Amino acid sequence: FATLKRAPLSEAEPFKKLPGVAAVEPRVVLDVTLDLPGLTEPATGHLISLPEDGGQPKLNRVFLRTGRFPRPDERRAVIVGESFATENHLSPGDSLVAVINGRRETLQIVGIGLSPEFVFEARAGETLPDHKRFSVIWMPYRALAVAYNMDGAFNDLCLDLAPGANPAPIVSEIDRRLARYGAGGAITREDQASAQRLDDELRVLHSLALAYPLVFLSVAAFMVNAVLSRIVRLQREQIAQMKALGYSSKQVGGHYLKFVLVIGVLGTIIGSFAGRWLGGGLVNLYTEFFRFPHLEFQLDTRALGIALFISLGASAVGVTTVVWQAVKLPPAEAMRPEPPADFKPSVFERIGLTHFFSPAYRMALRNIERRPWQALFTAAGLALATGLMVLPGAMNDSIDHLLTFQWNRVARQDVTVFLTEPSSLKGLHDLEHLPGVTRAEPIRSVPARLVYGHHQRKLAVTGLSRGSHLNRLLDENSKPIVMPREGLVMSEKLAEVIGARIGDEVRVEVLDGRRPVLTVPIRGLVTDFAGVAAYMDIDALRRALKEGETVNGAHLAVDQKHWDRFMREVKDTPRAAFVMVKKDQLAAFRETTGKSMGILRKLYFTLAVIVAFGVVYNSARIALSERSRELATLRVVGFRMPEVRGVLVGELATLVLLALPAGLLFG
């Protein structure tokens, strides 16, 4: 993918002859302001030209959900994105107004569609989709090119590479050939916004697919081990009789192994149905972020096989030591009752703390000390469950911190307006004099490639005024950073990605205008949850670009009393490429992220409760089974029911208290 200012269509033809290039498609792409009757704020339309013959593009084909493609002779017929049409209740036959090249144009909707290029629909610089205020719009080439004074030219280029082709030399050649036409630097598909978001999401899913099964299968292995240990101890005499009658150790061990395998198979069957239900819910959640023509959850038989194998493996791991205990006993020894446990004072009793505990609780402490491994695994299971319970609350706190930090402390403007082209200070003055504007701070941003060592990153370098009040740069302690007169300030994440630190020099290859190459030191790092970003003093950036007092946007503070009038004026401002309203971004964030986080919190909490219940129930059940005679004896010698209950409950309560600190740290 390559973007540029303007080049004749003939310049696209030579790219077809490059080694490794399979197809080339030039087009016109333009961001415009949309005026919808139901919206106070202006929406943004990302216009993309369709081939002149009226057919499908060769690359990034449009999936037509309903309606038809515009005919070549229809100058104002368009296809709009499905999500935008759904949110604004638009359908074929409706119209919308767009400000194209300073003129208000009424566009007629003839189709609703989607594209693989925009499965994630968001404006440049935004991290979440706003389907109500942003849409991809496809329009015939001739109509768009004439309206934007691009007839016979293009400003965007898509290339398809042959299988096995190396993209690096092709990208370099594209940049070299299109440099004189203001190219902003070509990117491969892995850096394209939709593909990048999908790759990131798949990486997260891959991590979760490893982490969560590991936690739950570890707990399952512990439970199987605990239950089978109890069964083997209860069946010592039967095991001895079977071996005395001629059954081999292999046959005896196989009996218990089959028992566990049955449990594993049944668990896998139940888990498959639960997984199908959860998978369907996850897919429905993804439809809030990604737009595919058809997205449904399909249960893969290969995944089922892997799940069955892993489940049986976890069960086998849990039962291995138990089976070994069952088969290693000689028949004569196994027929004798199991030797009594080693009863002795607990550690607390030996250090003289006896008077702090009741007799029932001293028994509980002794039992814990007699079976240290069982106590350890029980506490570990409870710690895992506690950690899972902490996670939903931590997610909620993280979202609250993000909103407070990013939208209240950093971004304090009401509106950010970006212009169609860089302008003199007159453009800033025009924005300052819009109704209700109480403060305006200029922005000058340029596309650039940051290079440090063998790392590089393509992004926008943003020039801000020293002492900016509306959009502040904050360090990790939320303290404002004064923009240095020279040098670069970057987000902590960007520094981490390229491996740079304060004081290091980076090469900044500007991909606009005269395309200067700068070597600038890093003067500071800022905390920025919006992503990777780089900033310079606006005057220093202008000097580096060898230009006057230019701006291509502004942060604005607006008096809410004049909000509606301000928005009407902005909609009619020809220079405004697109407008970002902070409260709309915040609302979109809460709607999408809040909904998804709410579902995930409920899911994590439910799973944590299941784990905790399983661990506690099995521990209590085993303790009751193993000590039923002892507890009955206590009742005979005069212990009351609460005291007998305290022996069991005290043991479990102690393990829970021991598990809580570790669980909180884990969470």
C-alpha positions as CSV (number, residue, x, y, z in Angstrom):
1,F,0.0,0.0,0.0
2,A,1.4,3.4,-1.0
3,T,0.0,6.9,-0.5
4,L,1.1,10.0,-2.3
5,K,0.0,13.6,-3.2
6,R,-0.7,13.2,-6.9
7,A,0.8,11.3,-9.8
8,P,-0.4,10.7,-13.4
9,L,-2.1,7.3,-14.0
10,S,0.7,6.5,-16.5
11,E,3.1,6.3,-13.5
12,A,1.3,3.2,-12.2
13,E,1.9,1.1,-15.3
14,P,5.7,0.5,-14.8
15,F,5.1,-1.1,-11.4
16,K,3.4,-4.1,-13.2
17,K,6.8,-5.0,-14.6
18,L,8.6,-5.1,-11.3
19,P,9.8,-8.7,-10.4
20,G,7.4,-10.2,-7.9
21,V,4.5,-7.9,-8.6
22,A,1.3,-9.7,-9.7
23,A,-1.2,-6.8,-9.9
24,V,-1.3,-3.1,-9.5
25,E,-4.3,-0.8,-8.9
26,P,-4.1,3.0,-8.7
27,R,-7.0,4.8,-7.1
28,V,-8.1,8.1,-5.6
29,V,-8.6,8.2,-1.8
30,L,-9.9,11.1,0.2
31,D,-11.2,11.9,3.7
32,V,-14.2,14.2,3.7
33,T,-16.7,15.7,6.2
34,L,-20.2,14.2,6.1
35,D,-23.3,16.0,7.2
36,L,-26.0,13.7,8.4
37,P,-29.4,15.1,9.6
38,G,-29.4,12.9,12.7
39,L,-25.9,13.8,13.9
40,T,-25.0,17.1,15.6
41,E,-21.3,16.3,15.1
42,P,-19.7,16.0,11.6
43,A,-19.0,12.4,10.5
44,T,-16.0,11.4,8.4
45,G,-16.2,9.6,5.1
46,H,-13.2,7.8,3.6
47,L,-13.8,8.0,-0.1
48,I,-12.2,5.3,-2.3
49,S,-12.5,5.3,-6.1
50,L,-13.9,2.3,-8.0
51,P,-12.6,1.3,-11.5
52,E,-13.9,3.4,-14.4
53,D,-15.6,0.4,-16.0
54,G,-18.0,0.2,-13.1
55,G,-16.9,-3.3,-12.0
56,Q,-15.1,-4.7,-9.0
57,P,-11.6,-3.5,-8.1
58,K,-8.9,-6.0,-8.9
59,L,-7.6,-5.7,-5.3
60,N,-9.5,-5.2,-2.1
61,R,-12.8,-6.2,-3.7
62,V,-16.1,-4.9,-2.3
63,F,-18.5,-7.4,-0.9
64,L,-21.9,-6.1,-1.7
65,R,-24.3,-6.8,1.1
66,T,-27.3,-5.2,-0.6
67,G,-28.0,-2.9,-3.6
68,R,-25.7,-2.6,-6.6
69,F,-22.5,-1.1,-7.9
70,P,-22.6,2.5,-9.3
71,R,-22.7,2.7,-13.1
72,P,-19.8,4.6,-14.7
73,D,-22.1,7.4,-15.8
74,E,-23.6,8.0,-12.3
75,R,-21.6,10.9,-10.9
76,R,-22.9,10.9,-7.4
77,A,-23.8,7.2,-6.7
78,V,-21.9,5.6,-3.9
79,I,-21.6,2.4,-1.8
80,V,-21.3,3.0,1.9
81,G,-19.9,0.7,4.6
82,E,-22.4,-1.7,6.3
83,S,-21.6,-0.7,9.9
84,F,-22.1,3.0,9.2
85,A,-25.3,2.3,7.3
86,T,-26.6,0.1,10.1
87,E,-25.8,2.7,12.9
88,N,-27.4,5.6,11.0
89,H,-30.3,3.6,9.5
90,L,-29.3,4.2,5.9
91,S,-30.3,2.0,3.0
92,P,-30.1,2.1,-0.9
93,G,-32.1,5.1,-2.1
94,D,-31.1,7.4,0.8
95,S,-28.7,10.2,0.4
96,L,-26.0,12.0,2.4
97,V,-24.1,15.3,2.1
98,A,-20.3,15.3,1.8
99,V,-17.9,18.3,1.6
100,I,-15.6,17.4,-1.3
101,N,-12.8,19.9,-2.2
102,G,-14.7,22.7,-0.5
103,R,-18.1,22.0,-2.2
104,R,-21.1,20.4,-0.7
105,E,-22.1,17.3,-2.7
106,T,-25.2,15.2,-2.3
107,L,-24.3,11.5,-2.7
108,Q,-26.9,8.9,-3.5
109,I,-26.5,5.5,-1.8
110,V,-27.0,2.6,-4.3
111,G,-25.3,-0.1,-2.3
112,I,-24.2,-1.3,1.1
113,G,-20.8,-3.1,1.2
114,L,-17.7,-4.3,3.1
115,S,-14.1,-4.7,2.1
116,P,-11.2,-6.9,3.5
117,E,-9.1,-3.7,3.6
118,F,-11.5,-2.3,6.3
119,V,-12.6,-5.2,8.5
120,F,-11.5,-2.8,11.2
121,E,-13.1,0.6,10.4
122,A,-11.5,3.5,12.3
123,R,-10.2,6.9,11.5
124,A,-6.5,7.4,11.3
125,G,-5.1,7.8,14.8
126,E,-8.1,6.3,16.5
127,T,-7.7,3.0,18.4
128,L,-11.4,2.0,18.4
129,P,-14.1,2.0,15.7
130,D,-16.8,4.6,15.7
131,H,-19.3,3.1,13.3
132,K,-21.8,6.0,13.7
133,R,-19.3,8.7,12.7
134,F,-17.0,7.0,10.3
135,S,-17.6,5.2,7.0
136,V,-15.7,3.9,4.0
137,I,-17.5,5.1,0.9
138,W,-16.8,3.7,-2.6
139,M,-17.4,6.1,-5.5
140,P,-16.8,5.8,-9.3
141,Y,-13.3,7.0,-10.3
142,R,-14.4,9.6,-12.8
143,A,-16.9,11.3,-10.4
144,L,-14.4,11.4,-7.5
145,A,-11.4,12.4,-9.6
146,V,-13.3,15.3,-11.2
147,A,-14.7,16.5,-7.9
148,Y,-11.2,16.4,-6.3
149,N,-9.3,17.7,-9.3
150,M,-7.5,14.4,-9.7
151,D,-8.8,13.5,-13.2
152,G,-6.2,11.3,-14.9
153,A,-4.2,11.0,-11.7
154,F,-4.1,8.9,-8.5
155,N,-3.0,9.4,-4.9
156,D,-3.1,5.8,-3.6
157,L,-1.6,2.6,-5.0
158,C,-2.3,-1.0,-4.1
159,L,0.0,-3.9,-5.3
160,D,-0.4,-7.6,-5.0
161,L,2.8,-9.6,-4.8
162,A,3.4,-13.0,-6.4
163,P,3.7,-16.0,-4.0
164,G,7.2,-16.1,-2.5
165,A,8.1,-12.5,-3.5
166,N,10.3,-10.5,-1.2
167,P,8.4,-7.3,-0.3
168,A,11.4,-5.3,1.0
169,P,13.0,-4.4,-2.4
170,I,9.6,-3.7,-3.9
171,V,8.8,-1.3,-1.1
172,S,12.1,0.4,-1.6
173,E,11.5,0.7,-5.3
174,I,8.0,2.1,-4.8
175,D,9.4,4.8,-2.4
176,R,12.1,5.7,-4.8
177,R,9.9,6.1,-7.9
178,L,7.1,7.9,-6.1
179,A,9.2,10.2,-3.9
180,R,8.8,13.1,-6.3
181,Y,5.1,12.8,-6.1
182,G,5.0,13.2,-2.3
183,A,4.8,9.5,-1.4
184,G,4.3,9.0,2.3
185,G,6.2,5.7,2.4
186,A,4.8,2.3,1.2
187,I,3.8,-0.3,3.7
188,T,3.3,-4.1,3.5
189,R,0.1,-5.8,4.5
190,E,1.4,-6.6,8.0
191,D,1.5,-2.9,8.7
192,Q,-1.9,-2.1,7.3
193,A,-4.4,-1.1,10.0
194,S,-6.9,-3.9,9.7
195,A,-4.3,-6.6,9.2
196,Q,-2.3,-5.3,12.1
197,R,-5.3,-5.3,14.5
198,L,-6.3,-8.8,13.4
199,D,-2.7,-10.0,13.9
200,D,-2.6,-8.4,17.4
201,E,-5.9,-10.0,18.3
202,L,-4.7,-13.5,17.1
203,R,-1.6,-13.1,19.2
204,V,-3.7,-12.3,22.3
205,L,-5.9,-15.3,21.6
206,H,-2.8,-17.5,21.2
207,S,-1.5,-16.4,24.6
208,L,-4.9,-17.0,26.2
209,A,-5.1,-20.4,24.6
210,L,-1.9,-21.4,26.4
211,A,-2.4,-19.6,29.7
212,Y,-6.0,-20.6,30.6
213,P,-5.8,-24.3,29.8
214,L,-2.5,-24.5,31.8
215,V,-4.2,-23.0,34.9
216,F,-7.3,-25.2,34.7
217,L,-5.6,-28.4,33.7
218,S,-3.2,-28.0,36.6
219,V,-6.1,-27.7,38.9
220,A,-7.7,-30.7,37.2
221,A,-4.6,-32.8,37.6
222,F,-4.5,-32.0,41.3
223,M,-8.1,-32.9,41.8
224,V,-7.7,-36.2,40.0
225,N,-4.6,-37.0,42.0
226,A,-6.4,-36.2,45.3
227,V,-9.5,-38.3,44.5
228,L,-7.5,-41.3,43.2
229,S,-5.2,-41.2,46.1
230,R,-8.2,-41.6,48.4
231,I,-9.6,-44.4,46.3
232,V,-6.3,-46.3,46.3
233,R,-5.9,-46.0,50.1
234,L,-9.5,-47.3,50.6
235,Q,-8.9,-50.2,48.2
236,R,-5.5,-51.4,49.5
237,E,-6.9,-54.8,50.5
238,Q,-8.7,-55.3,47.1
239,I,-5.5,-54.5,45.3
240,A,-3.6,-57.0,47.4
241,Q,-6.2,-59.7,46.7
242,M,-6.1,-59.1,43.0
243,K,-2.3,-59.3,42.9
244,A,-2.3,-62.4,45.1
245,L,-4.7,-64.1,42.6
246,G,-2.3,-63.5,39.8
247,Y,-3.1,-60.1,38.4
248,S,0.0,-58.3,37.2
249,S,1.0,-54.8,38.3
250,K,0.4,-53.7,34.7
251,Q,-3.2,-55.0,34.9
252,V,-3.9,-53.4,38.3
253,G,-2.4,-50.0,37.1
254,G,-4.3,-50.2,33.9
255,H,-7.6,-50.5,35.8
256,Y,-7.0,-47.2,37.6
257,L,-5.7,-45.6,34.4
258,K,-8.8,-46.5,32.5
259,F,-10.9,-45.1,35.3
260,V,-9.1,-41.7,34.9
261,L,-9.3,-41.9,31.1
262,V,-13.1,-42.3,31.3
263,I,-13.2,-39.1,33.5
264,G,-11.0,-37.3,30.9
265,V,-13.2,-38.3,28.0
266,L,-16.4,-37.3,29.8
267,G,-14.8,-34.0,30.8
268,T,-13.7,-33.4,27.2
269,I,-17.3,-34.0,25.9
270,I,-18.8,-31.6,28.4
271,G,-16.0,-29.1,27.8
272,S,-16.6,-29.3,24.0
273,F,-20.2,-28.2,24.4
274,A,-19.1,-25.4,26.8
275,G,-16.3,-24.4,24.5
276,R,-18.7,-24.2,21.5
277,W,-21.0,-21.9,23.6
278,L,-18.1,-19.7,24.8
279,G,-16.6,-19.6,21.3
280,G,-19.9,-18.5,19.8
281,G,-20.1,-15.7,22.4
282,L,-16.5,-14.6,21.6
283,V,-17.2,-14.4,17.9
284,N,-20.3,-12.3,18.6
285,L,-18.1,-10.0,20.7
286,Y,-15.6,-9.7,17.8
287,T,-18.4,-8.5,15.5
288,E,-18.4,-5.3,17.5
289,F,-14.8,-4.6,16.3
290,F,-14.3,-6.4,13.0
291,R,-16.6,-6.4,10.0
292,F,-16.6,-9.6,8.0
293,P,-19.3,-10.7,5.4
294,H,-19.9,-13.8,7.5
295,L,-18.3,-14.7,10.8
296,E,-19.4,-17.7,12.8
297,F,-17.9,-20.1,15.2
298,Q,-17.0,-23.5,13.8
299,L,-15.8,-26.3,16.0
300,D,-12.7,-27.8,14.5
301,T,-12.3,-31.6,14.8
302,R,-8.6,-31.1,15.0
303,A,-9.0,-28.8,17.9
304,L,-11.3,-31.3,19.6
305,G,-8.6,-34.0,19.1
306,I,-5.9,-31.8,20.6
307,A,-8.2,-30.9,23.6
308,L,-8.9,-34.6,24.2
309,F,-5.2,-35.5,24.0
310,I,-4.2,-32.7,26.4
311,S,-7.1,-33.4,28.8
312,L,-6.2,-37.1,29.0
313,G,-2.5,-36.1,29.4
314,A,-3.4,-33.9,32.3
315,S,-5.4,-36.7,33.9
316,A,-2.6,-39.2,33.3
317,V,-0.1,-36.8,35.0
318,G,-2.4,-36.4,37.9
319,V,-2.8,-40.2,38.4
320,T,0.8,-41.3,37.7
321,T,2.0,-41.3,41.3
322,V,-1.2,-42.8,42.5
323,V,-1.0,-45.7,40.1
324,W,2.6,-46.3,41.1
325,Q,1.5,-46.4,44.7
326,A,-1.1,-49.0,43.8
327,V,1.2,-51.4,41.9
328,K,4.3,-51.2,43.9
329,L,2.8,-52.7,47.1
330,P,3.6,-56.4,47.7
331,P,0.3,-58.4,48.3
332,A,1.3,-59.4,51.9
333,E,2.0,-55.8,52.9
334,A,-1.0,-54.4,51.1
335,M,-3.3,-56.8,53.0
336,R,-2.3,-55.2,56.3
337,P,-4.1,-51.9,57.3
338,E,-2.3,-48.7,56.3
339,P,0.2,-47.6,59.0
340,P,-1.2,-44.9,61.2
341,A,-0.1,-41.4,60.3
342,D,2.8,-39.8,62.3
343,F,0.9,-37.9,65.0
344,K,3.1,-35.3,66.7
345,P,2.7,-31.7,67.9
346,S,2.5,-29.1,65.2
347,V,5.1,-26.4,64.7
348,F,2.9,-23.9,66.6
349,E,2.7,-26.2,69.5
350,R,6.4,-26.9,69.6
351,I,7.2,-23.2,69.8
352,G,4.8,-22.7,72.7
353,L,1.7,-21.2,71.1
354,T,-0.7,-24.0,72.2
355,H,-2.8,-21.7,74.5
356,F,-3.8,-19.6,71.5
357,F,-5.6,-22.5,69.8
358,S,-8.6,-24.7,70.7
359,P,-8.1,-28.5,70.7
360,A,-10.1,-28.8,67.5
361,Y,-7.9,-26.3,65.7
362,R,-4.7,-28.0,67.0
363,M,-6.0,-31.2,65.3
364,A,-6.5,-29.3,62.1
365,L,-2.9,-27.9,62.2
366,R,-1.5,-31.3,62.9
367,N,-3.4,-32.8,59.9
368,I,-2.1,-30.1,57.6
369,E,1.5,-30.7,58.7
370,R,1.1,-34.5,58.3
371,R,0.1,-34.1,54.6
372,P,2.3,-31.2,53.4
373,W,2.0,-32.0,49.7
374,Q,-1.8,-32.3,49.8
375,A,-2.0,-29.0,51.7
376,L,0.4,-27.3,49.3
377,F,-1.6,-28.4,46.2
378,T,-4.9,-27.4,47.8
379,A,-3.5,-24.0,48.7
380,A,-2.1,-23.6,45.1
381,G,-5.5,-24.4,43.6
382,L,-7.1,-21.8,45.8
383,A,-4.4,-19.3,45.0
384,L,-5.1,-19.8,41.2
385,A,-8.8,-19.3,41.8
386,T,-8.2,-16.1,43.9
387,G,-5.9,-14.7,41.1
388,L,-8.6,-15.3,38.5
389,M,-11.1,-13.5,40.8
390,V,-8.7,-10.5,41.0
391,L,-8.4,-10.3,37.3
392,P,-11.9,-8.9,36.5
393,G,-11.5,-6.1,39.1
394,A,-8.1,-5.3,37.8
395,M,-9.4,-5.0,34.2
396,N,-12.1,-2.6,35.5
397,D,-9.6,-0.5,37.4
398,S,-7.3,-0.5,34.3
399,I,-10.1,0.9,32.1
400,D,-11.0,3.5,34.7
401,H,-7.3,4.6,35.0
402,L,-7.0,4.7,31.2
403,L,-10.1,6.9,30.8
404,T,-9.0,9.2,33.6
405,F,-5.4,9.5,32.4
406,Q,-5.9,9.7,28.6
407,W,-9.1,11.7,28.4
408,N,-9.0,13.9,31.5
409,R,-5.3,14.5,32.1
410,V,-3.7,14.2,28.7
411,A,-6.4,15.1,26.2
412,R,-8.2,18.1,27.7
413,Q,-9.5,19.6,24.4
414,D,-13.1,19.2,23.3
415,V,-12.4,18.9,19.6
416,T,-9.4,18.2,17.3
417,V,-9.7,19.4,13.7
418,F,-7.4,18.3,11.0
419,L,-7.1,20.3,7.8
420,T,-7.1,19.0,4.2
421,E,-3.8,20.7,3.5
422,P,-1.1,22.4,5.6
423,S,-2.1,26.1,6.0
424,S,-0.6,29.3,7.3
425,L,-1.6,30.7,10.6
426,K,-4.7,32.0,8.9
427,G,-6.1,28.5,9.1
428,L,-5.6,28.5,12.9
429,H,-7.1,32.0,13.2
430,D,-10.2,30.7,11.2
431,L,-10.6,27.9,13.7
432,E,-10.1,30.3,16.6
433,H,-13.0,32.4,15.4
434,L,-15.5,29.6,15.1
435,P,-18.5,30.1,17.5
436,G,-17.8,29.1,21.1
437,V,-14.0,28.5,20.7
438,T,-12.3,29.7,23.8
439,R,-8.8,28.4,23.1
440,A,-7.0,26.9,20.1
441,E,-3.5,25.2,20.0
442,P,-1.8,24.5,16.7
443,I,-0.7,21.1,15.4
444,R,1.8,20.4,12.7
445,S,2.2,16.7,12.0
446,V,4.2,15.0,9.2
447,P,4.5,11.3,8.3
448,A,8.0,10.0,9.0
449,R,10.0,6.9,9.5
450,L,12.0,6.7,12.7
451,V,15.1,4.6,12.5
452,Y,17.3,3.5,15.4
453,G,19.8,0.7,14.8
454,H,18.1,-2.0,12.9
455,H,14.6,-1.0,14.2
456,Q,12.3,1.4,12.3
457,R,8.8,2.6,12.7
458,K,6.5,4.6,10.4
459,L,4.3,7.1,12.2
460,A,3.4,10.7,12.4
461,V,5.7,13.2,14.2
462,T,3.5,15.8,15.8
463,G,4.6,19.3,16.5
464,L,3.1,20.9,19.6
465,S,3.5,24.3,21.2
466,R,5.6,24.6,24.3
467,G,3.4,24.8,27.3
468,S,0.4,23.3,25.5
469,H,-2.6,23.3,27.8
470,L,-5.2,21.3,25.9
471,N,-3.1,18.3,24.9
472,R,-0.4,17.7,27.5
473,L,2.5,15.4,27.6
474,L,2.8,13.6,31.0
475,D,5.4,11.3,32.4
476,E,4.8,8.1,34.3
477,N,4.1,10.1,37.5
478,S,1.4,12.2,35.6
479,K,3.6,15.3,35.8
480,P,3.6,17.6,32.7
481,I,6.7,17.4,30.5
482,V,7.9,20.7,29.1
483,M,8.5,20.3,25.4
484,P,12.3,20.8,24.7
485,R,13.2,23.4,22.1
486,E,15.2,20.8,20.2
487,G,15.0,17.1,20.1
488,L,12.3,14.4,20.2
489,V,9.9,13.3,22.9
490,M,8.4,9.9,22.4
491,S,6.0,7.5,24.1
492,E,7.4,4.9,26.4
493,K,6.0,2.2,24.1
494,L,7.7,3.6,21.0
495,A,11.1,3.7,22.9
496,E,10.5,0.1,23.9
497,V,9.7,-1.0,20.4
498,I,12.8,0.5,18.8
499,G,15.0,-0.1,21.8
500,A,16.0,3.5,22.4
501,R,16.5,5.5,25.6
502,I,16.7,9.1,26.6
503,G,19.9,10.6,25.1
504,D,20.0,8.3,22.1
505,E,19.9,9.8,18.7
506,V,17.4,8.6,16.1
507,R,17.1,9.2,12.4
508,V,13.9,10.8,11.4
509,E,13.1,10.4,7.7
510,V,10.3,12.9,6.9
511,L,8.0,11.5,4.2
512,D,6.4,14.8,3.2
513,G,7.4,18.0,1.5
514,R,11.1,18.3,0.9
515,R,11.6,15.0,2.7
516,P,14.5,16.0,5.0
517,V,16.4,13.5,7.0
518,L,17.0,14.6,10.6
519,T,19.2,13.2,13.3
520,V,17.7,14.2,16.6
521,P,18.3,13.2,20.3
522,I,15.5,11.8,22.5
523,R,14.9,14.3,25.2
524,G,12.1,12.7,27.1
525,L,9.6,9.8,27.4
526,V,5.9,10.3,27.9
527,T,3.1,7.9,29.1
528,D,0.6,7.6,26.3
529,F,-2.0,4.8,26.2
530,A,-3.2,5.8,22.7
531,G,-0.2,4.0,21.1
532,V,3.2,4.8,19.7
533,A,3.8,8.5,19.2
534,A,6.6,11.0,18.7
535,Y,6.5,14.8,19.4
536,M,8.6,17.8,18.7
537,D,8.4,21.5,19.5
538,I,6.3,22.9,16.6
539,D,8.8,25.7,15.8
540,A,11.7,23.2,15.7
541,L,9.7,21.0,13.4
542,R,8.9,23.9,11.1
543,R,12.6,24.8,11.0
544,A,13.5,21.3,10.1
545,L,10.9,21.3,7.3
546,K,12.2,24.7,6.1
547,E,8.7,26.2,6.2
548,G,7.0,29.1,7.8
549,E,4.4,29.1,10.5
550,T,2.3,26.3,9.1
551,V,-0.4,24.2,10.8
552,N,-2.5,21.2,9.6
553,G,-4.7,21.0,12.6
554,A,-5.6,22.3,16.0
555,H,-6.9,21.3,19.4
556,L,-9.9,23.4,20.4
557,A,-11.7,24.1,23.7
558,V,-15.3,25.0,23.0
559,D,-17.9,26.7,25.2
560,Q,-20.7,24.1,25.5
561,K,-23.3,26.9,25.3
562,H,-22.4,27.3,21.7
563,W,-21.8,23.7,20.9
564,D,-24.5,23.2,18.3
565,R,-23.7,26.4,16.5
566,F,-20.0,25.4,16.5
567,M,-20.8,22.0,15.0
568,R,-22.9,23.5,12.2
569,E,-20.0,25.8,11.3
570,V,-17.5,23.0,11.3
571,K,-19.6,20.9,9.0
572,D,-19.6,23.8,6.5
573,T,-15.8,24.4,6.8
574,P,-14.2,23.4,3.5
575,R,-10.7,23.1,5.0
576,A,-11.7,20.6,7.7
577,A,-10.6,17.1,6.6
578,F,-12.0,15.4,9.6
579,V,-13.1,16.3,13.1
580,M,-12.4,14.2,16.3
581,V,-14.8,15.0,19.1
582,K,-13.5,13.8,22.5
583,K,-16.8,13.0,24.0
584,D,-17.8,10.9,21.0
585,Q,-14.5,9.0,21.2
586,L,-15.1,8.5,24.9
587,A,-18.6,7.3,24.3
588,A,-17.5,4.9,21.6
589,F,-14.8,3.5,23.9
590,R,-17.2,3.0,26.7
591,E,-19.7,1.3,24.4
592,T,-17.4,-1.1,22.7
593,T,-14.7,-1.8,25.4
594,G,-17.1,-1.5,28.3
595,K,-19.4,-4.1,26.8
596,S,-16.6,-6.5,26.0
597,M,-14.9,-6.0,29.4
598,G,-18.2,-6.6,31.1
599,I,-18.6,-10.0,29.4
600,L,-15.0,-11.0,30.1
601,R,-15.3,-10.0,33.7
602,K,-18.4,-12.3,34.2
603,L,-16.6,-15.1,32.4
604,Y,-13.4,-14.9,34.4
605,F,-15.3,-14.6,37.7
606,T,-17.5,-17.7,36.8
607,L,-14.4,-19.7,35.9
608,A,-12.7,-18.7,39.1
609,V,-15.7,-19.7,41.2
610,I,-15.8,-23.1,39.5
611,V,-12.1,-23.7,40.2
612,A,-12.5,-22.5,43.9
613,F,-15.6,-24.7,44.4
614,G,-13.9,-27.7,42.9
615,V,-10.8,-27.4,45.0
616,V,-12.6,-26.8,48.3
617,Y,-15.3,-29.4,47.7
618,N,-12.8,-32.1,46.8
619,S,-10.5,-31.3,49.7
620,A,-13.5,-31.3,52.2
621,R,-14.9,-34.5,50.7
622,I,-11.5,-36.3,50.9
623,A,-10.9,-35.1,54.4
624,L,-14.3,-36.3,55.5
625,S,-13.9,-39.7,53.9
626,E,-10.4,-40.2,55.3
627,R,-11.2,-39.1,58.9
628,S,-14.8,-40.3,59.3
629,R,-13.8,-42.8,62.1
630,E,-11.7,-40.2,63.9
631,L,-14.6,-37.7,63.7
632,A,-17.1,-40.3,64.9
633,T,-14.7,-41.1,67.8
634,L,-14.6,-37.4,68.8
635,R,-18.4,-37.4,69.0
636,V,-18.4,-40.5,71.2
637,V,-15.9,-39.0,73.7
638,G,-18.0,-35.9,74.1
639,F,-17.1,-33.4,71.4
640,R,-20.1,-31.3,70.3
641,M,-21.1,-31.0,66.7
642,P,-19.6,-27.4,66.2
643,E,-16.3,-28.6,67.7
644,V,-16.1,-31.6,65.3
645,R,-17.1,-29.3,62.4
646,G,-14.3,-27.0,63.5
647,V,-11.7,-29.7,62.8
648,L,-12.7,-29.9,59.2
649,V,-13.5,-26.2,58.7
650,G,-10.4,-25.0,60.5
651,E,-8.2,-27.0,58.2
652,L,-9.8,-25.6,55.1
653,A,-10.0,-22.1,56.5
654,T,-6.2,-22.2,57.3
655,L,-5.4,-23.3,53.7
656,V,-7.6,-20.5,52.3
657,L,-5.9,-17.9,54.5
658,L,-2.5,-19.2,53.4
659,A,-3.6,-19.1,49.7
660,L,-5.1,-15.6,49.7
661,P,-1.8,-13.6,49.8
662,A,-0.3,-15.8,47.0
663,G,-3.5,-15.5,45.0
664,L,-3.6,-11.8,45.3
665,L,0.0,-11.5,44.1
666,F,-0.8,-13.9,41.2
667,G,-3.8,-11.8,40.3
